[in-house]
Amino acid sequence: MRDDSARLPLETHVAKRLEPTINTRLVKYEDLNHHRTLFAGRGAEWLIEACFISAARCVGRPEDVVCVQIHGMTFKKAANRGDLVEVVAQLGHVGQKSLTVVGKATINGDPRSVVTCTCVFVTVDADGKGKPHGVTLPAPYVDAYREVCDQARAAYESGKKTGA
């Protein structure tokens, strides 16, 4: 059994929330690649971070959440220095121990997504073993966010087929 004492100061309890996580970032010089556009790795970092925050808020204990899979990150348009990148992440599917979150980013208020992905997270105990999270999606939530839930479920099912 792992000594949990080092983990205790980091424990965080947040109110369980299902609403979307929205983060906005300013593209700065240090975020650019050799083409002077947003480095894909930085954009991916921002997207996955927002997805993690969304999953952690749903569980209520960020230290219990780990990312196990990232599905189909597709960049459709470049962001430039000075652009505002808005990342929206939303829970779309829950398993007994897993949470699937859909992330989308837009540039400068344009409603068209420029990058999307789906991330699967699992909840773990102090020893890193999977544990049930107890999160459920109420029917009104699923009805209100049908597109996100369908996309997340498809990614979750795809991951099960590939053994991920």
Backbone bond lengths (Angstrom), bond angles and torsions (degrees), N, CA, C in turn:
res aa  C-N    CA-C-N  psi(-1)  N-CA   C-N-CA  omega(-1)  CA-C   N-CA-C  phi
1 M - - - 1.454 - - 1.527 108.94 -
2 R 1.306 115.52 139.13 1.452 122.06 -178.21 1.523 110.91 -79.07
3 D 1.333 115.60 143.01 1.457 120.68 175.53 1.521 107.88 -72.00
4 D 1.318 116.55 120.12 1.463 121.85 -175.75 1.526 112.37 -92.34
5 S 1.319 118.59 0.03 1.463 120.33 -174.54 1.525 112.01 -64.35
6 A 1.337 117.57 -33.64 1.463 119.68 179.66 1.524 110.96 -69.42
7 R 1.311 116.33 -23.96 1.459 121.29 -177.62 1.523 112.69 -82.82
8 L 1.312 117.19 -26.78 1.464 120.60 -172.93 1.525 114.73 -56.56
9 P 1.352 120.94 -43.92 1.465 118.53 -179.44 1.531 112.88 -64.01
10 L 1.328 117.19 -22.13 1.454 120.47 -178.07 1.520 112.97 -88.48
11 E 1.339 117.07 -9.31 1.452 118.67 -177.40 1.522 110.29 -57.59
12 T 1.303 113.83 137.34 1.448 120.51 -178.82 1.515 108.46 -134.24
13 H 1.283 116.56 135.41 1.453 120.11 175.58 1.529 106.62 -117.27
14 V 1.308 115.39 120.15 1.460 119.60 178.50 1.517 108.24 -119.82
15 A 1.300 116.18 152.53 1.451 120.05 177.90 1.521 109.32 -63.02
16 K 1.306 116.86 133.49 1.465 120.77 179.14 1.521 108.73 -68.92
17 R 1.357 114.40 125.20 1.462 119.46 -176.27 1.520 109.74 -138.18
18 L 1.328 116.08 140.44 1.458 121.30 179.54 1.524 113.52 -103.71
19 E 1.314 118.39 -10.53 1.462 118.64 -177.11 1.530 111.00 -66.03
20 P 1.322 116.69 156.72 1.475 120.19 -178.97 1.529 111.92 -59.74
21 T 1.323 114.93 148.57 1.459 122.12 172.44 1.519 107.25 -93.42
22 I 1.322 117.43 130.14 1.462 121.46 -179.63 1.533 108.20 -125.23
23 N 1.326 115.44 119.46 1.471 121.95 176.43 1.523 108.13 -121.03
24 T 1.310 117.03 137.80 1.455 121.18 176.47 1.523 108.99 -118.14
25 R 1.332 115.74 134.05 1.468 122.43 -178.73 1.517 110.39 -125.56
26 L 1.315 115.71 142.60 1.452 123.04 172.52 1.516 107.55 -93.18
27 V 1.334 117.76 126.58 1.467 120.82 177.56 1.524 107.72 -76.70
28 K 1.343 115.23 117.22 1.460 121.77 -178.22 1.525 110.07 -109.14
29 Y 1.307 115.68 170.39 1.462 121.55 -178.37 1.529 111.85 -52.11
30 E 1.338 116.70 -44.26 1.469 120.22 -177.09 1.532 113.39 -69.53
31 D 1.338 118.05 -8.82 1.466 122.45 178.30 1.534 112.44 -90.84
32 L 1.333 117.29 -3.68 1.461 121.04 -171.89 1.524 113.20 -88.84
33 N 1.337 114.46 155.26 1.461 121.51 174.27 1.529 109.43 -98.06
34 H 1.317 117.29 -169.45 1.464 121.91 -178.35 1.530 113.13 -70.85
35 H 1.340 117.75 -10.22 1.472 121.86 174.90 1.530 111.78 -95.76
36 R 1.334 115.63 3.69 1.468 123.19 -178.02 1.523 113.04 63.97
37 T 1.342 115.60 31.78 1.467 122.26 171.37 1.522 107.53 -122.10
38 L 1.319 116.64 168.78 1.457 120.62 -177.92 1.526 110.66 -56.05
39 F 1.327 116.69 125.18 1.462 123.09 176.57 1.525 108.31 -62.57
40 A 1.324 116.84 128.42 1.463 121.54 -176.81 1.529 111.55 -56.51
41 G 1.317 116.66 -36.49 1.464 120.09 179.28 1.521 112.02 -62.43
42 R 1.327 116.52 -38.21 1.470 120.17 178.09 1.526 110.11 -69.63
43 G 1.327 116.56 -43.03 1.473 119.90 176.92 1.521 111.39 -60.53
44 A 1.332 116.40 -41.57 1.467 120.93 177.78 1.524 110.46 -63.02
45 E 1.331 116.33 -41.62 1.467 120.68 178.27 1.528 110.73 -58.17
46 W 1.328 116.07 -46.43 1.464 119.95 -179.26 1.523 111.52 -63.32
47 L 1.330 116.27 -41.88 1.460 121.10 -178.71 1.529 111.08 -65.86
48 I 1.311 116.51 -47.01 1.469 120.57 -178.36 1.526 110.72 -68.03
49 E 1.328 117.17 -36.11 1.463 120.58 176.70 1.530 110.68 -60.78
50 A 1.321 117.45 -45.59 1.469 120.69 179.07 1.529 110.64 -63.56
51 C 1.334 116.74 -39.77 1.467 120.08 177.97 1.530 110.57 -63.63
52 F 1.332 116.93 -41.89 1.462 120.55 177.25 1.524 110.61 -60.98
53 I 1.322 117.37 -46.54 1.467 121.11 -179.68 1.522 110.14 -58.49
54 S 1.328 116.61 -42.49 1.462 120.63 179.24 1.530 110.78 -60.88
55 A 1.336 117.04 -47.14 1.469 120.92 179.60 1.528 110.80 -64.40
56 A 1.328 116.60 -43.97 1.469 120.74 -178.20 1.524 111.21 -63.67
57 R 1.323 117.63 -38.17 1.463 120.50 177.69 1.520 111.26 -64.92
58 C 1.316 116.90 -36.53 1.464 120.28 179.96 1.526 111.50 -67.83
59 V 1.318 116.47 -37.42 1.469 121.72 -179.13 1.527 110.50 -79.80
60 G 1.332 116.78 -37.92 1.460 120.96 179.82 1.516 114.06 94.77
61 R 1.348 117.78 -5.81 1.470 121.96 179.61 1.526 108.18 -139.43
62 P 1.325 117.83 93.38 1.462 120.78 -176.94 1.525 113.81 -55.47
63 E 1.335 117.33 -32.69 1.464 119.98 -178.13 1.526 112.75 -68.00
64 D 1.319 117.76 -11.66 1.466 121.38 179.51 1.533 112.92 -95.86
65 V 1.319 118.17 1.81 1.468 121.76 -173.07 1.525 110.64 -112.13
66 V 1.350 116.38 130.27 1.466 121.53 175.41 1.529 109.27 -132.47
67 C 1.322 115.41 147.30 1.464 121.74 178.45 1.530 108.46 -85.37
68 V 1.338 116.26 131.80 1.462 120.09 178.67 1.521 113.23 -117.06
69 Q 1.336 117.14 -17.69 1.460 117.79 -178.85 1.525 111.10 -158.96
70 I 1.343 114.50 141.99 1.460 121.89 175.39 1.524 106.33 -122.86
71 H 1.317 116.49 123.73 1.463 122.24 -177.23 1.521 111.63 -103.70
72 G 1.297 116.91 135.21 1.451 125.78 163.62 1.502 118.29 40.83
73 M 1.313 117.45 60.54 1.456 119.61 175.63 1.528 107.92 -78.66
74 T 1.321 116.02 117.64 1.452 121.21 -176.63 1.519 109.56 -125.13
75 F 1.339 116.54 120.28 1.461 121.90 178.18 1.525 108.28 -93.06
76 K 1.337 117.29 124.41 1.466 121.86 -175.82 1.529 113.57 -105.79
77 K 1.324 116.57 -18.54 1.458 120.66 -177.02 1.528 108.45 -155.92
78 A 1.315 116.26 144.41 1.458 121.03 -179.98 1.529 111.14 -82.06
79 A 1.320 114.94 147.18 1.459 121.31 172.21 1.532 107.27 -104.99
80 N 1.319 116.38 144.52 1.461 122.53 -177.09 1.524 111.28 -112.13
81 R 1.339 115.27 164.39 1.459 120.20 177.09 1.528 109.14 -55.25
82 G 1.319 115.58 133.43 1.463 121.61 -179.39 1.524 113.69 94.10
83 D 1.338 117.67 -13.99 1.470 120.18 177.75 1.524 110.51 -70.96
84 L 1.324 115.37 151.08 1.458 121.56 171.66 1.525 107.65 -101.04
85 V 1.312 116.43 121.33 1.461 122.27 178.97 1.528 107.35 -104.35
86 E 1.324 115.78 119.06 1.461 120.91 177.54 1.521 108.53 -102.76
87 V 1.322 115.64 124.54 1.462 121.96 -179.59 1.523 108.17 -110.72
88 V 1.326 115.55 126.86 1.462 121.81 177.67 1.521 107.68 -117.84
89 A 1.323 116.56 127.74 1.460 122.16 178.64 1.519 108.86 -126.06
90 Q 1.333 115.06 137.56 1.454 118.75 -175.09 1.522 111.40 -145.99
91 L 1.309 115.69 134.74 1.455 121.49 176.67 1.518 109.30 -63.87
92 G 1.349 115.66 133.21 1.454 119.45 -178.31 1.510 115.01 -126.98
93 H 1.339 117.08 -18.73 1.471 119.68 -179.56 1.521 109.04 -154.75
94 V 1.331 116.31 142.65 1.458 120.53 174.95 1.520 109.78 -127.33
95 G 1.325 114.97 137.08 1.455 122.40 168.32 1.514 106.18 -105.90
96 Q 1.320 117.29 -169.36 1.462 119.85 179.71 1.527 111.53 -65.71
97 K 1.359 116.40 -40.42 1.462 121.18 -179.32 1.523 112.42 -119.43
98 S 1.324 117.58 -5.07 1.469 121.05 -174.28 1.520 111.99 -113.11
99 L 1.342 113.82 156.19 1.460 122.69 174.34 1.527 106.42 -135.40
100 T 1.321 116.68 128.83 1.457 120.79 179.08 1.516 108.11 -110.10
101 V 1.334 114.98 125.08 1.465 121.78 -174.75 1.528 108.97 -118.92
102 V 1.322 116.21 136.08 1.461 122.73 176.76 1.520 107.82 -99.60
103 G 1.333 116.02 129.83 1.459 121.55 178.25 1.517 110.69 -118.28
104 K 1.333 115.92 139.35 1.463 121.71 178.49 1.524 108.41 -140.52
105 A 1.330 115.69 142.63 1.462 119.73 177.86 1.521 109.78 -124.35
106 T 1.323 115.22 144.61 1.460 122.36 176.25 1.523 108.54 -128.08
107 I 1.333 115.91 163.22 1.458 121.14 -179.15 1.523 110.05 -118.73
108 N 1.332 115.59 130.53 1.465 123.29 172.78 1.524 114.02 50.96
109 G 1.323 116.17 38.26 1.459 120.44 174.91 1.513 115.99 80.36
110 D 1.334 118.51 -1.03 1.466 121.35 176.47 1.528 107.11 -69.07
111 P 1.323 119.14 124.16 1.470 120.52 -174.98 1.535 114.59 -68.66
112 R 1.324 118.14 -13.17 1.466 119.79 179.88 1.529 109.67 -76.00
113 S 1.337 115.89 130.34 1.471 120.61 178.94 1.514 109.77 -67.34
114 V 1.339 115.73 138.60 1.460 120.49 176.35 1.518 111.60 -105.37
115 V 1.314 116.81 -17.61 1.460 121.44 173.05 1.520 107.62 -153.26
116 T 1.317 115.50 140.64 1.455 121.58 178.62 1.525 108.85 -135.09
117 C 1.308 116.24 157.49 1.462 121.55 171.57 1.520 108.46 -163.45
118 T 1.301 114.69 167.62 1.452 121.74 173.94 1.525 107.10 -129.19
119 C 1.314 116.83 130.30 1.467 121.92 -179.16 1.521 109.74 -117.95
120 V 1.330 115.27 138.48 1.456 121.20 175.16 1.521 108.26 -108.67
121 F 1.314 114.92 128.85 1.453 122.90 178.04 1.521 108.55 -118.25
122 V 1.323 116.48 152.70 1.455 120.69 172.51 1.522 108.28 -125.90
123 T 1.318 114.69 156.55 1.455 119.89 176.15 1.521 108.28 -97.98
124 V 1.333 115.20 139.69 1.458 121.47 -176.71 1.527 110.49 -130.57
125 D 1.335 114.21 156.75 1.463 119.70 175.49 1.533 109.24 -89.40
126 A 1.317 116.81 -172.97 1.469 121.80 -176.65 1.527 112.26 -63.22
127 D 1.329 117.83 -21.84 1.466 121.70 179.04 1.526 112.29 -93.99
128 G 1.330 116.66 3.04 1.464 120.34 178.77 1.514 113.99 82.74
129 K 1.308 117.65 11.27 1.465 121.61 178.53 1.519 109.03 -92.05
130 G 1.347 116.03 142.34 1.454 120.62 -179.59 1.512 112.39 -58.12
131 K 1.319 115.11 142.29 1.468 120.34 177.28 1.524 108.55 -141.78
132 P 1.328 117.62 149.52 1.472 120.87 178.04 1.523 110.84 -62.65
133 H 1.330 115.29 143.93 1.466 119.85 -178.68 1.522 113.56 -101.31
134 G 1.319 118.79 -21.24 1.456 121.39 178.48 1.517 115.29 77.64
135 V 1.326 117.89 7.56 1.471 121.03 -179.81 1.529 108.89 -82.26
136 T 1.306 116.36 136.39 1.466 121.71 173.79 1.522 108.55 -129.15
137 L 1.318 115.17 155.50 1.460 120.40 176.34 1.521 107.93 -105.67
138 P 1.324 117.58 113.85 1.462 120.57 179.33 1.538 110.83 -62.98
139 A 1.311 117.45 147.33 1.464 122.32 -179.12 1.529 112.65 -53.37
140 P 1.340 120.47 -41.70 1.475 118.76 178.47 1.532 112.51 -62.11
141 Y 1.338 116.93 -34.01 1.468 121.32 176.93 1.524 109.61 -64.90
142 V 1.331 117.01 -48.80 1.464 121.62 -179.77 1.528 110.19 -60.34
143 D 1.325 117.30 -40.96 1.468 120.84 178.39 1.531 111.16 -64.88
144 A 1.333 116.53 -41.84 1.465 120.38 -177.36 1.527 111.87 -70.55
145 Y 1.321 117.50 -30.63 1.465 121.90 -176.51 1.526 111.13 -119.76
146 R 1.311 116.46 42.85 1.472 122.99 -175.16 1.531 112.65 -53.85
147 E 1.335 118.06 -45.66 1.465 120.84 -177.88 1.529 111.39 -61.86
148 V 1.323 116.81 -44.97 1.467 121.42 178.94 1.528 109.80 -63.83
149 C 1.323 117.22 -44.12 1.462 121.06 -178.65 1.529 111.11 -65.17
150 D 1.325 117.29 -40.33 1.467 120.25 178.09 1.530 111.02 -65.11
151 Q 1.323 116.80 -42.72 1.468 121.01 179.40 1.530 110.46 -63.80
152 A 1.316 116.93 -42.98 1.454 121.21 -179.51 1.529 111.37 -66.52
153 R 1.311 116.42 -42.15 1.469 119.83 179.86 1.529 110.33 -63.96
154 A 1.321 117.15 -41.66 1.472 120.65 178.84 1.527 110.45 -61.69
155 A 1.322 117.51 -41.98 1.468 120.94 178.80 1.523 110.43 -66.07
156 Y 1.324 116.69 -41.41 1.459 121.17 178.71 1.527 110.57 -61.42
157 E 1.316 116.74 -47.69 1.474 121.25 179.39 1.519 111.12 -63.12
158 S 1.332 117.04 -40.01 1.463 121.48 177.73 1.524 110.70 -61.01
159 G 1.304 116.74 -41.90 1.461 121.54 178.83 1.517 112.21 -65.27
160 K 1.319 117.31 -35.94 1.472 120.49 178.39 1.537 110.22 -66.22
161 K 1.337 116.61 -37.28 1.470 120.60 -179.51 1.506 111.98 -67.28
162 T 1.344 116.88 -33.48 1.473 120.29 -177.82 1.530 111.62 -88.70
163 G 1.326 116.01 -1.95 1.463 119.70 178.28 1.503 114.09 82.07
164 A 1.309 116.68 12.50 1.464 119.92 -179.33 1.512 110.77 -82.72
